[in-house]
Amino acid sequence: MAAEMTGRNDLASQSIEVSQAGHVGTAQQAGRTMARALGFGVRECEEVAVVVTELASNLLKHAGRGRLTLIPTRESERAGIQIESVDRGPGISDVEQALADGYSTAGSLGCGLGAVNRLMDDLIISSRGVGEKGTRIVCQRWNSLKNTALKPCPLDMGAATRPYPGQEKNGDTFVLERWGENALVGVIDGVGHGQLAFQAAREAQLFVEAHYDRPLDSLFFGVDRACRGTQGVVMALARFDWGSESLVFASVGNIEARVFACPQKMNFLVRRGLIGLNAPHPVITEHHWEPSQVMVLHSDGVSARWEWEDYPELRDASATRAAQHLLNRHARDNDDATVVVVREAQPRARMAKGR
């Protein structure tokens, strides 16, 4: 194994020649050590080690040998690691198919590139295809933002979901994440019902929850790749920033997004398609957000023939209780169903959190 070191930020890049099985373990340890030095947590360090292991193993399986380069890098206020894999092998004829779990040209489980996509924030694959030489993979993982919230969270977020009546597996799921002065909520609906819909929705959920602080276009791109080999999903994501009183929204497919107690109608631009099956890029729009407004996201398993004002009993209800109430009243009997509610935290709840 030949290793080359070059200066970059506070650490040095490390280049590792992979030509035999023992080099995989060496590369794994190098990735883990660099991630730890960059301030990644224990779980994140192990995920970086998994990615390095997958890429090093692929070099041996598909090209016989190749080079891995680990590069410390920085994005704004946080550190990251960039991993580059280069070989002179036969190439990949269909990059997107290779990202689908279960696909392999070497008799392996075929989950390597799918795992890399799930565990890394950004992934670019350049391959010249069968008959020509060379594949280059560049992926990055960023340390989680540790922004201190200057303003307390004014939002209450809640969700309720249930599977198609009579089914055990739910093809719908949701996302509720909060960090600093930001929150991300979303509804994901796997195509169809049962186990296959559940698998698609779960793949999308796992990717979003692992990368929730990334830009929305990056999340949709990653979910599209994560859901290759599934039946696909539709998804809507909304990111709140109460420091700047803003809302950023994006959606592909028939997830309903409604905002109540809003003086001006918010125009959400929805693209039709299935994520994981060559979906179009979402249109990302930014809006002013007041905590007094109420957002409701729901899958098409919930009727939209209602208004928030129809339920005065929800005026002081928590977001979770409101979501469950709307699900109970309006879920269809022929589909999975999910409701997410974002509303202003009630004064009593804010006081209790401040004690």
VENGI-V624407 format. One record per residue. N is the residue number from 1. RES is the residue in one small letter. SS is DSSP state (h for helix, s for strand, l for the rest). OMEGA is omega as a letter, one per 20 degrees, with the letter a starting at -180 (none if undefined). Layout:
# VENGI-V624407
n/res/ss/omega
N/RES/SS/OMEGA
N/RES/SS/OMEGA
This chain:
# VENGI-V624407
n/res/ss/omega
1/m/l/r
2/a/l/a
3/a/s/r
4/e/s/a
5/m/s/r
6/t/s/a
7/g/s/r
8/r/s/a
9/n/l/a
10/d/l/a
11/l/s/r
12/a/s/r
13/s/s/a
14/q/s/r
15/s/s/a
16/i/s/r
17/e/s/a
18/v/s/a
19/s/l/r
20/q/l/a
21/a/l/a
22/g/h/a
23/h/h/r
24/v/h/r
25/g/h/r
26/t/h/r
27/a/h/r
28/q/h/a
29/q/h/r
30/a/h/r
31/g/h/r
32/r/h/a
33/t/h/r
34/m/h/r
35/a/h/r
36/r/h/r
37/a/h/r
38/l/l/r
39/g/l/r
40/f/l/r
41/g/l/a
42/v/h/a
43/r/h/a
44/e/h/r
45/c/h/r
46/e/h/r
47/e/h/r
48/v/h/r
49/a/h/r
50/v/h/a
51/v/h/r
52/v/h/r
53/t/h/r
54/e/h/a
55/l/h/r
56/a/h/r
57/s/h/r
58/n/h/r
59/l/h/a
60/l/h/a
61/k/h/a
62/h/h/a
63/a/h/a
64/g/l/r
65/r/l/r
66/g/s/a
67/r/s/r
68/l/s/r
69/t/s/r
70/l/s/a
71/i/s/r
72/p/s/a
73/t/s/a
74/r/s/r
75/e/s/a
76/s/l/a
77/e/l/a
78/r/s/a
79/a/s/r
80/g/s/r
81/i/s/r
82/q/s/a
83/i/s/r
84/e/s/r
85/s/s/a
86/v/s/r
87/d/s/r
88/r/l/a
89/g/l/a
90/p/l/r
91/g/l/a
92/i/l/a
93/s/l/a
94/d/l/a
95/v/h/a
96/e/h/r
97/q/h/a
98/a/h/r
99/l/l/a
100/a/l/r
101/d/l/r
102/g/l/r
103/y/l/r
104/s/l/r
105/t/l/a
106/a/l/r
107/g/l/r
108/s/l/r
109/l/l/r
110/g/l/a
111/c/l/a
112/g/h/a
113/l/h/r
114/g/h/r
115/a/h/r
116/v/h/r
117/n/h/a
118/r/h/a
119/l/h/a
120/m/l/a
121/d/l/a
122/d/s/a
123/l/s/r
124/i/s/r
125/i/s/r
126/s/s/a
127/s/s/a
128/r/l/r
129/g/l/a
130/v/l/r
131/g/l/r
132/e/l/a
133/k/l/r
134/g/l/r
135/t/s/r
136/r/s/r
137/i/s/r
138/v/s/r
139/c/s/a
140/q/s/r
141/r/s/a
142/w/s/r
143/n/l/a
144/s/l/r
145/l/l/r
146/k/l/a
147/n/l/r
148/t/l/a
149/a/l/r
150/l/l/r
151/k/l/r
152/p/l/a
153/c/l/r
154/p/l/a
155/l/s/r
156/d/s/a
157/m/s/r
158/g/s/a
159/a/s/r
160/a/s/a
161/t/s/r
162/r/s/r
163/p/l/r
164/y/l/a
165/p/l/a
166/g/l/r
167/q/l/r
168/e/l/a
169/k/l/a
170/n/l/r
171/g/l/r
172/d/s/r
173/t/s/a
174/f/s/r
175/v/s/r
176/l/s/a
177/e/s/r
178/r/s/r
179/w/s/r
180/g/l/r
181/e/l/a
182/n/s/r
183/a/s/r
184/l/s/r
185/v/s/r
186/g/s/r
187/v/s/a
188/i/s/a
189/d/s/r
190/g/s/a
191/v/l/r
192/g/l/a
193/h/l/r
194/g/h/a
195/q/h/a
196/l/h/r
197/a/h/r
198/f/h/a
199/q/h/r
200/a/h/a
201/a/h/a
202/r/h/r
203/e/h/r
204/a/h/a
205/q/h/a
206/l/h/r
207/f/h/a
208/v/h/a
209/e/h/r
210/a/h/a
211/h/l/a
212/y/l/a
213/d/l/r
214/r/l/r
215/p/l/a
216/l/h/r
217/d/h/r
218/s/h/r
219/l/h/r
220/f/h/r
221/f/h/r
222/g/h/r
223/v/h/r
224/d/h/r
225/r/h/a
226/a/h/a
227/c/l/r
228/r/l/a
229/g/l/r
230/t/l/r
231/q/l/r
232/g/l/a
233/v/s/r
234/v/s/a
235/m/s/r
236/a/s/r
237/l/s/r
238/a/s/r
239/r/s/a
240/f/s/r
241/d/s/a
242/w/l/r
243/g/l/r
244/s/l/r
245/e/l/a
246/s/s/r
247/l/s/r
248/v/s/a
249/f/s/r
250/a/s/a
251/s/s/r
252/v/s/r
253/g/l/a
254/n/l/r
255/i/l/a
256/e/s/r
257/a/s/a
258/r/s/r
259/v/s/a
260/f/s/a
261/a/l/a
262/c/l/a
263/p/l/r
264/q/l/a
265/k/l/r
266/m/l/r
267/n/l/r
268/f/l/a
269/l/l/a
270/v/l/r
271/r/s/r
272/r/l/r
273/g/l/r
274/l/l/r
275/i/s/a
276/g/l/a
277/l/l/r
278/n/l/r
279/a/l/r
280/p/l/r
281/h/l/r
282/p/l/r
283/v/l/a
284/i/l/a
285/t/s/a
286/e/s/a
287/h/s/r
288/h/s/a
289/w/l/r
290/e/l/a
291/p/l/a
292/s/l/r
293/q/l/a
294/v/s/r
295/m/s/r
296/v/s/r
297/l/s/r
298/h/s/r
299/s/l/a
300/d/l/r
301/g/l/r
302/v/s/r
303/s/l/r
304/a/l/a
305/r/l/r
306/w/l/r
307/e/l/r
308/w/h/a
309/e/h/r
310/d/h/a
311/y/l/r
312/p/h/r
313/e/h/r
314/l/h/a
315/r/l/a
316/d/l/a
317/a/l/r
318/s/l/r
319/a/h/r
320/t/h/r
321/r/h/r
322/a/h/r
323/a/h/r
324/q/h/r
325/h/h/r
326/l/h/r
327/l/h/a
328/n/h/a
329/r/h/a
330/h/h/r
331/a/s/r
332/r/l/a
333/d/l/a
334/n/l/a
335/d/l/r
336/d/l/a
337/a/s/a
338/t/s/r
339/v/s/r
340/v/s/r
341/v/s/r
342/v/s/a
343/r/s/r
344/e/s/r
345/a/l/a
346/q/l/a
347/p/h/a
348/r/h/r
349/a/h/a
350/r/h/r
351/m/h/a
352/a/h/r
353/k/h/a
354/g/h/a
355/r/l/none
